[in-house]
Amino acid sequence: MSSEPARSPRETSHYLSTQMVAKAHNPWGKSFLLAVAAGVMIGLGYVFYITTQQGAANADWLGEAKLLGGVAFSVGLILVVMTGADLFTSTTMTVVPLAKRQIAPARFFAHWGVVYGGNLVGALTLAAGIVAAGTYLQGGGAWGATAITTAMAKVSHTLPQAFLLAVFCNFMVCLAVWLAYVGRTLTDKILGIVGPIALFVATGFEHSVANMFLIPAARMITEVADPQLWDSEAFQTVGLTHADAVNTLTAQAFVIDNLIPVTLGNIVGGGLFVGLFMWFVHTKLDAGAQGGGQLADDGEAGACAVNQGSGASISR
């Protein structure tokens, strides 16, 4: 157990900056593989969430069920942070080293593209595997019904709603990562992650990478489910029909109505409202007040970029 105290906000701001520099300078192959892993892990968090929500739609204890589901989903981000996987929503905070001119714009955008693409590959691969495994048949089809109704709700937001729900989501996700960086022990980091993630999931905020898993998985279920499943009690209880699911879960709905506005909202919520805000308040303003402090900040981050292969810290 570490005897060191938790990092202060200023120390955490420095630490986050060094981690984001290291992320952006990973070799492209490593970045892609870490991003694929993150897509799988966040998808697994959603698998756990859906499992806890079976039969909860009409229950008197819906609020408690949502809380349980939020805690369950947090396992996904815990896995990402503890394994050093590269998740797009937290990678939005590489805007901090970009603002400090520690990474070139071309490298910055290319890294975002690699991570986003890798997350999508991982999420889609998991979706195909989960459906092929017949997980949607659990609970007499309740698992599949929950996945489909949840996905249908996500593509039914207006564009402003989807954008704002995504801003709130990644505000909480990046605060969870911030709290993980504040802590120095495994316990500290896990406890720091669970609360913000449970809040965003239980409230129904929108996470682009999680949706890369959920919505395609739900569409796959509509394609492979036997006709008897649509007549089952689990599907009838929530009023779910094959025609409604097929007409709602279209490629256009996934990309235009959800993925694009949610991705943009995630960028604003994480990159602007957490990454840049925390750097500005705890580093930039302090440096201006103390004089010369900015040089120390830039030097520390630069040193980390040079020594990023040392493995001395848990990133992401």
Phi, psi and chi 1 to 4 in degrees:
 res  aa     phi    psi   chi1   chi2   chi3   chi4
   1 MET       -  129.9 -170.2  171.5 -172.0      -
   2 SER   -68.6  137.3  175.8      -      -      -
   3 SER   -92.6   -5.3   59.5      -      -      -
   4 GLU   -75.5  142.6  -65.9 -177.3   87.9      -
   5 PRO   -71.8  163.1   28.0  -35.5      -      -
   6 ALA   -60.4  151.5      -      -      -      -
   7 ARG   -66.9  143.8  -68.0 -177.4  179.2   89.6
   8 SER   -73.7  165.8   68.7      -      -      -
   9 PRO   -55.2  -41.2  -29.9   37.7      -      -
  10 ARG   -66.5  -42.6  179.8  171.8  171.1   79.9
  11 GLU   -63.6  -39.2  -70.4  171.5  -27.7      -
  12 THR   -65.7  -38.2  -55.8      -      -      -
  13 SER   -61.0  -44.2  177.8      -      -      -
  14 HIS   -61.3  -46.7  -73.4  -47.8      -      -
  15 TYR   -63.3  -44.0 -175.6   72.8      -      -
  16 LEU   -59.9  -42.8 -177.5  145.5      -      -
  17 SER   -61.0  -43.8  179.6      -      -      -
  18 THR   -65.4  -38.4   61.6      -      -      -
  19 GLN   -65.9  -39.0  -66.5  -59.0  -55.4      -
  20 MET   -68.9  -36.6  -66.2  -58.3  112.7      -
  21 VAL   -61.8  -46.2  170.1      -      -      -
  22 ALA   -61.2  -42.2      -      -      -      -
  23 LYS   -55.3  -50.9  -98.9 -167.6 -180.0 -167.8
  24 ALA   -67.2  -19.8      -      -      -      -
  25 HIS  -105.2   10.9  -74.4   92.4      -      -
  26 ASN   -62.8  148.3  -87.4  -29.0      -      -
  27 PRO   -57.2  149.1  -23.1   33.5      -      -
  28 TRP   -60.4  -40.3  -66.1  125.4      -      -
  29 GLY   -63.2  -41.9      -      -      -      -
  30 LYS   -65.5  -43.8 -179.9  177.5 -179.9  179.5
  31 SER   -58.9  -43.2  -71.1      -      -      -
  32 PHE   -65.1  -46.5  179.4   75.7      -      -
  33 LEU   -65.2  -39.7  -69.8  175.3      -      -
  34 LEU   -65.5  -32.3  -71.4  173.5      -      -
  35 ALA   -72.4  -39.8      -      -      -      -
  36 VAL   -59.4  -44.7  171.1      -      -      -
  37 ALA   -60.4  -41.8      -      -      -      -
  38 ALA   -64.4  -39.3      -      -      -      -
  39 GLY   -61.1  -40.2      -      -      -      -
  40 VAL   -66.1  -44.8  170.7      -      -      -
  41 MET   -65.7  -42.7  -68.3  170.1 -172.1      -
  42 ILE   -66.1  -37.4  -70.7  -61.8      -      -
  43 GLY   -61.5  -40.2      -      -      -      -
  44 LEU   -64.1  -35.2  -72.6  170.7      -      -
  45 GLY   -59.9  -38.4      -      -      -      -
  46 TYR   -70.6  -35.7 -133.9  130.1      -      -
  47 VAL   -57.9  -45.0  169.1      -      -      -
  48 PHE   -63.6  -42.9 -162.3    5.9      -      -
  49 TYR   -58.6  -51.1  167.7   82.6      -      -
  50 ILE   -59.8  -40.5  -65.5  169.7      -      -
  51 THR   -58.0  -37.0  -58.4      -      -      -
  52 THR   -78.1  -15.5   67.1      -      -      -
  53 GLN   -98.8    0.8  -59.2  -55.8  -66.9      -
  54 GLN   -58.4  123.6  -63.9  177.5   78.2      -
  55 GLY    78.0    6.7      -      -      -      -
  56 ALA   -89.4  -12.6      -      -      -      -
  57 ALA   -57.5  -39.3      -      -      -      -
  58 ASN  -110.6   19.4  -61.5  -45.5      -      -
  59 ALA   -84.8  152.6      -      -      -      -
  60 ASP   -69.8  -20.6  -66.7  -25.2      -      -
  61 TRP  -102.6   37.0   38.8  -87.4      -      -
  62 LEU   -59.3  -42.2  179.5   59.9      -      -
  63 GLY   -60.8  -44.5      -      -      -      -
  64 GLU   -65.1  -37.1  -68.8   83.7   -9.5      -
  65 ALA   -64.7  -39.8      -      -      -      -
  66 LYS   -63.9  -39.6  -68.5  -65.4 -175.4 -176.9
  67 LEU   -61.6  -46.3  171.9   60.3      -      -
  68 LEU   -59.6  -42.9  175.3   62.0      -      -
  69 GLY   -63.5  -38.0      -      -      -      -
  70 GLY   -64.0  -42.4      -      -      -      -
  71 VAL   -64.5  -40.6  173.0      -      -      -
  72 ALA   -62.1  -44.2      -      -      -      -
  73 PHE   -63.3  -30.4 -177.5   89.0      -      -
  74 SER   -59.8  -21.0   69.7      -      -      -
  75 VAL   -56.9  -36.0  171.7      -      -      -
  76 GLY   -59.7  -49.3      -      -      -      -
  77 LEU   -71.5  -33.0 -171.5   64.0      -      -
  78 ILE   -58.1  -45.6  -69.3  169.2      -      -
  79 LEU   -61.7  -41.6  -67.4  173.5      -      -
  80 VAL   -61.3  -49.8  168.2      -      -      -
  81 VAL   -66.4  -43.5  171.6      -      -      -
  82 MET   -74.7  -20.7  -61.3  -51.3  159.6      -
  83 THR  -100.6   -5.7   61.3      -      -      -
  84 GLY    76.0   20.4      -      -      -      -
  85 ALA   -68.0  162.4      -      -      -      -
  86 ASP  -113.1  107.6 -154.2  -19.1      -      -
  87 LEU  -106.4  130.8 -177.4   65.6      -      -
  88 PHE   -56.9  -41.5  176.8   75.5      -      -
  89 THR   -62.5  -36.7   45.6      -      -      -
  90 SER   -83.2  -25.9   57.4      -      -      -
  91 THR   -65.4  -18.3  -69.4      -      -      -
  92 THR   -57.6  -22.1   58.6      -      -      -
  93 MET   -77.2    0.5  -67.8 -170.1  -71.0      -
  94 THR   -69.1   -3.0   55.3      -      -      -
  95 VAL   -63.1  -21.1  -64.3      -      -      -
  96 VAL   -66.9  -56.3  173.3      -      -      -
  97 PRO   -64.3  -25.9   19.2  -31.4      -      -
  98 LEU   -64.6  -45.0  177.3   68.9      -      -
  99 ALA   -64.2  -29.6      -      -      -      -
 100 LYS   -89.4    4.1  -64.8  165.1   65.0  176.0
 101 ARG    61.5   35.5  -59.8 -178.6 -178.3  178.7
 102 GLN   -96.2  -12.3  -67.1  173.4  -33.1      -
 103 ILE  -135.7  147.7   54.8  174.6      -      -
 104 ALA   -76.9  149.3      -      -      -      -
 105 PRO   -55.0  -39.1  -27.3   35.5      -      -
 106 ALA   -62.5  -42.9      -      -      -      -
 107 ARG   -65.5  -41.1 -179.0   82.0 -170.8 -169.2
 108 PHE   -58.0  -53.2  168.9   78.9      -      -
 109 PHE   -70.5  -35.9  -73.4  111.9      -      -
 110 ALA   -64.5  -39.3      -      -      -      -
 111 HIS   -63.9  -44.1  178.9 -116.4      -      -
 112 TRP   -57.2  -44.4  -88.2   22.7      -      -
 113 GLY   -63.8  -42.7      -      -      -      -
 114 VAL   -63.9  -45.1  167.9      -      -      -
 115 VAL   -67.1  -43.7  172.3      -      -      -
 116 TYR   -61.4  -45.2 -164.4   82.9      -      -
 117 GLY   -64.4  -41.7      -      -      -      -
 118 GLY   -64.8  -41.3      -      -      -      -
 119 ASN   -58.6  -41.9  -72.7  169.9      -      -
 120 LEU   -64.8  -43.1  179.8   61.4      -      -
 121 VAL   -61.4  -46.3  169.5      -      -      -
 122 GLY   -63.1  -43.6      -      -      -      -
 123 ALA   -65.6  -43.6      -      -      -      -
 124 LEU   -66.8  -38.7  -68.6  176.0      -      -
 125 THR   -63.2  -43.8  -59.5      -      -      -
 126 LEU   -64.4  -42.3  178.2   67.7      -      -
 127 ALA   -57.2  -47.1      -      -      -      -
 128 ALA   -62.5  -40.8      -      -      -      -
 129 GLY   -67.1  -41.8      -      -      -      -
 130 ILE   -64.8  -41.7  -72.9  -67.0      -      -
 131 VAL   -68.5  -43.4  173.6      -      -      -
 132 ALA   -61.7  -30.5      -      -      -      -
 133 ALA   -75.9   -8.5      -      -      -      -
 134 GLY    77.2   20.9      -      -      -      -
 135 THR   -59.5  -30.5  -53.8      -      -      -
 136 TYR   -65.0  -12.7   64.5   92.8      -      -
 137 LEU   -84.7   -8.9  -62.6  171.4      -      -
 138 GLN   -58.4  147.2  -71.9 -175.7   12.5      -
 139 GLY    63.8   34.0      -      -      -      -
 140 GLY    65.0   28.3      -      -      -      -
 141 GLY    96.5   -0.7      -      -      -      -
 142 ALA   -63.6  -33.6      -      -      -      -
 143 TRP   -62.0  -48.5 -159.2   99.0      -      -
 144 GLY   -64.8  -40.3      -      -      -      -
 145 ALA   -62.2  -40.9      -      -      -      -
 146 THR   -64.8  -43.9  -59.3      -      -      -
 147 ALA   -61.8  -44.9      -      -      -      -
 148 ILE   -68.6  -46.7  -67.0  171.9      -      -
 149 THR   -65.6  -35.6   53.9      -      -      -
 150 THR   -65.7  -43.9  -56.7      -      -      -
 151 ALA   -64.6  -40.8      -      -      -      -
 152 MET   -62.1  -37.2  -70.3  172.7   65.9      -
 153 ALA   -65.2  -35.4      -      -      -      -
 154 LYS   -71.0  -28.9  -71.4 -174.2  173.0  -65.6
 155 VAL   -93.9    6.9  -61.3      -      -      -
 156 SER  -102.3   -1.0  -61.2      -      -      -
 157 HIS   -70.2  152.9  -61.5  -55.0      -      -
 158 THR   -70.9  162.9   65.5      -      -      -
 159 LEU   -60.7  -44.1  -65.5 -178.1      -      -
 160 PRO   -62.0  -38.7  -25.1   35.6      -      -
 161 GLN   -62.2  -48.2  -73.4  173.6  -22.4      -
 162 ALA   -59.6  -42.4      -      -      -      -
 163 PHE   -63.0  -49.3  175.3   80.2      -      -
 164 LEU   -67.7  -39.5  -70.0  172.2      -      -
 165 LEU   -61.8  -32.8  -71.6  169.1      -      -
 166 ALA   -73.7  -36.6      -      -      -      -
 167 VAL   -59.1  -49.0  170.8      -      -      -
 168 PHE   -62.7  -39.4  -69.5  129.6      -      -
 169 CYS   -58.9  -55.4  167.1      -      -      -
 170 ASN   -76.3  -18.3 -148.0   30.7      -      -
 171 PHE   -59.2  -44.4 -177.6   67.2      -      -
 172 MET   -74.0  -38.7  -61.0  -47.0  -58.7      -
 173 VAL   -62.3  -46.4  169.6      -      -      -
 174 CYS   -72.1  -29.4  -70.5      -      -      -
 175 LEU   -66.9  -34.6  -76.5  178.2      -      -
 176 ALA   -63.2  -42.7      -      -      -      -
 177 VAL   -65.0  -41.2  172.9      -      -      -
 178 TRP   -56.9  -47.2  174.0  -84.0      -      -
 179 LEU   -64.9  -34.8  -69.0  176.8      -      -
 180 ALA   -63.9  -35.9      -      -      -      -
 181 TYR   -72.8  -28.8  -73.6  170.2      -      -
 182 VAL   -62.8  -41.7  168.1      -      -      -
 183 GLY   -77.5  157.5      -      -      -      -
 184 ARG  -115.3  -15.8  -63.5 -177.7 -172.7  -89.0
 185 THR  -110.1  164.6   69.4      -      -      -
 186 LEU   -58.9  -42.7  179.2   63.0      -      -
 187 THR   -62.6  -45.1  -58.7      -      -      -
 188 ASP   -54.9  -47.6  -66.9  -18.7      -      -
 189 LYS   -66.6  -43.6  -66.0  174.8 -177.2  -65.7
 190 ILE   -63.2  -46.4  -69.1  174.7      -      -
 191 LEU   -63.8  -34.5  -69.3  176.4      -      -
 192 GLY   -67.6  -30.8      -      -      -      -
 193 ILE   -80.6  -41.3  -69.2  169.4      -      -
 194 VAL   -59.2  -48.1  170.6      -      -      -
 195 GLY   -60.1  -55.6      -      -      -      -
 196 PRO   -61.8  -37.1  -25.2   35.2      -      -
 197 ILE   -69.7  -42.8  -60.8  -54.7      -      -
 198 ALA   -60.2  -37.2      -      -      -      -
 199 LEU   -62.7  -49.6 -172.3  158.5      -      -
 200 PHE   -68.1  -39.2  109.8   64.9      -      -
 201 VAL   -71.4  -46.2  174.4      -      -      -
 202 ALA   -63.0  -30.6      -      -      -      -
 203 THR   -84.3  -17.5  -50.3      -      -      -
 204 GLY    91.9   27.5      -      -      -      -
 205 PHE   -71.3  169.2  -63.2  155.2      -      -
 206 GLU  -113.2  123.9  -67.2  -71.0  -28.9      -
 207 HIS  -116.3  118.9 -169.4  -76.1      -      -
 208 SER   -59.9  -44.6   56.3      -      -      -
 209 VAL   -71.8  -38.4 -179.8      -      -      -
 210 ALA   -61.0  -38.3      -      -      -      -
 211 ASN   -71.2  -25.1  -68.6  -13.3      -      -
 212 MET   -61.8  -27.8  -68.4  175.3 -173.8      -
 213 PHE   -86.7  -52.7  163.4   77.9      -      -
 214 LEU   -63.6  -52.1  174.0   67.0      -      -
 215 ILE   -67.1  -46.3  -61.4  172.3      -      -
 216 PRO   -61.9  -37.8  -27.5   37.9      -      -
 217 ALA   -61.9  -42.8      -      -      -      -
 218 ALA   -63.1  -41.7      -      -      -      -
 219 ARG   -64.1  -40.9  176.2   66.3 -165.4 -156.4
 220 MET   -60.6  -39.4  -68.3  176.0 -163.6      -
 221 ILE   -62.0  -41.0  -65.4  170.5      -      -
 222 THR   -63.0  -26.6   68.0      -      -      -
 223 GLU   -82.8  -29.8  -63.7  -62.8  -31.2      -
 224 VAL  -107.6  -13.8  -56.9      -      -      -
 225 ALA   -66.8  137.4      -      -      -      -
 226 ASP   -67.5  152.6  -67.9  -26.6      -      -
 227 PRO   -55.9  -32.5  -26.4   35.1      -      -
 228 GLN   -63.4  -29.9  -65.4   89.4  -24.2      -
 229 LEU   -66.5  -36.1 -169.1   62.5      -      -
 230 TRP   -69.8  -20.4  -65.6   95.2      -      -
 231 ASP   -95.5    2.1  -64.9  -33.3      -      -
 232 SER   -72.5  162.5   66.7      -      -      -
 233 GLU   -60.5  -38.9 -179.3 -179.0   -5.2      -
 234 ALA   -60.3  -41.2      -      -      -      -
 235 PHE   -77.7  -38.2  -82.2   58.5      -      -
 236 GLN   -68.6  -33.0  -67.5  -61.4  -46.8      -
 237 THR   -60.6  -36.5  -61.8      -      -      -
 238 VAL   -98.0    8.4  -65.4      -      -      -
 239 GLY    66.8   34.7      -      -      -      -
 240 LEU   -94.3  127.4 -171.2   58.7      -      -
 241 THR  -120.4  155.0   68.1      -      -      -
 242 HIS   -62.2  -42.1 -177.7  -96.9      -      -
 243 ALA   -62.0  -43.3      -      -      -      -
 244 ASP   -62.5  -43.7  -74.0  -17.3      -      -
 245 ALA   -65.0  -46.7      -      -      -      -
 246 VAL   -63.9  -41.5  169.5      -      -      -
 247 ASN   -73.0  -24.3  -68.0  -27.3      -      -
 248 THR   -90.4  -42.5  -58.2      -      -      -
 249 LEU   -90.6   65.8  -62.5  174.3      -      -
 250 THR   -95.2  163.9   64.0      -      -      -
 251 ALA   -61.4  -39.3      -      -      -      -
 252 GLN   -63.8  -42.7  177.7  177.4  -28.3      -
 253 ALA   -62.9  -41.3      -      -      -      -
 254 PHE   -62.1  -50.4  171.5   44.4      -      -
 255 VAL   -79.7  -51.3  176.0      -      -      -
 256 ILE   -79.8  -46.0  -56.6  -61.1      -      -
 257 ASP   -82.8  -19.1  -63.1  -24.7      -      -
 258 ASN  -125.9  -62.7 -173.6  -87.5      -      -
 259 LEU   -61.8  -43.5 -165.1   58.3      -      -
 260 ILE   -68.0  -54.3  -69.7  176.0      -      -
 261 PRO   -64.9  -33.0   21.3  -33.3      -      -
 262 VAL   -69.3  -41.6  168.9      -      -      -
 263 THR   -60.7  -45.8  -61.5      -      -      -
 264 LEU   -62.2  -42.6  -65.7  174.4      -      -
 265 GLY   -64.6  -38.9      -      -      -      -
 266 ASN   -61.4  -39.6  -74.4  167.8      -      -
 267 ILE   -62.1  -45.2  -68.7  170.7      -      -
 268 VAL   -66.5  -47.2  172.6      -      -      -
 269 GLY   -64.5  -38.6      -      -      -      -
 270 GLY   -91.4  -50.9      -      -      -      -
 271 GLY   -68.3  -45.2      -      -      -      -
 272 LEU   -85.4  -54.6  178.5   60.5      -      -
 273 PHE   -79.8  -16.8  -69.4  156.1      -      -
 274 VAL  -114.0  -62.2  178.1      -      -      -
 275 GLY   -56.9  -62.5      -      -      -      -
 276 LEU   -68.5  -37.3  -73.7  178.3      -      -
 277 PHE   -62.7  -49.1  176.4   81.5      -      -
 278 MET   -64.1  -40.4  -68.1  -63.3 -167.0      -
 279 TRP   -63.7  -44.0  167.0   66.2      -      -
 280 PHE   -63.6  -45.0 -177.6   76.8      -      -
 281 VAL   -73.6  -45.8  170.6      -      -      -
 282 HIS   -94.5  -12.8  -64.4  -58.3      -      -
 283 THR  -123.3  -55.0  -59.8      -      -      -
 284 LYS   -64.4  -49.1 -171.9   73.6  171.9  177.2
 285 LEU   -66.6  -40.3  -69.9 -177.8      -      -
 286 ASP   -64.1  -39.7  -74.8   -8.1      -      -
 287 ALA   -63.8  -41.1      -      -      -      -
 288 GLY   -64.9  -36.7      -      -      -      -
 289 ALA   -72.6  -35.2      -      -      -      -
 290 GLN   -90.9  -22.8  -63.9  173.5    8.4      -
 291 GLY    75.2  115.5      -      -      -      -
 292 GLY    85.7  -10.9      -      -      -      -
 293 GLY   -65.4  -28.3      -      -      -      -
 294 GLN   -64.1  -34.8 -176.9   62.6   35.3      -
 295 LEU   -63.8  -40.1  -67.0  175.8      -      -
 296 ALA   -63.4  -41.1      -      -      -      -
 297 ASP   -62.9  -47.8  173.3   51.3      -      -
 298 ASP   -65.1  -37.3  -69.3  -14.4      -      -
 299 GLY   -65.8  -40.3      -      -      -      -
 300 GLU   -64.0  -44.7 -179.2 -177.3  -11.2      -
 301 ALA   -64.8  -40.3      -      -      -      -
 302 GLY   -64.4  -38.3      -      -      -      -
 303 ALA   -62.4  -38.8      -      -      -      -
 304 CYS   -65.6  -38.9  177.9      -      -      -
 305 ALA   -62.2  -37.8      -      -      -      -
 306 VAL   -68.3  -37.0  172.4      -      -      -
 307 ASN  -104.3   24.9  -63.1  -63.1      -      -
 308 GLN   -63.7  -20.8   59.4 -176.1  -75.0      -
 309 GLY   -83.5    3.9      -      -      -      -
 310 SER   -73.3  -20.9   65.2      -      -      -
 311 GLY    69.7   24.9      -      -      -      -
 312 ALA   -81.0  -12.5      -      -      -      -
 313 SER  -141.8  157.2   58.5      -      -      -
 314 ILE   -84.8  124.6  -62.0  174.3      -      -
 315 SER  -106.3 -179.5   63.9      -      -      -
 316 ARG    76.3      -  -45.4  -57.5  175.5  -97.1
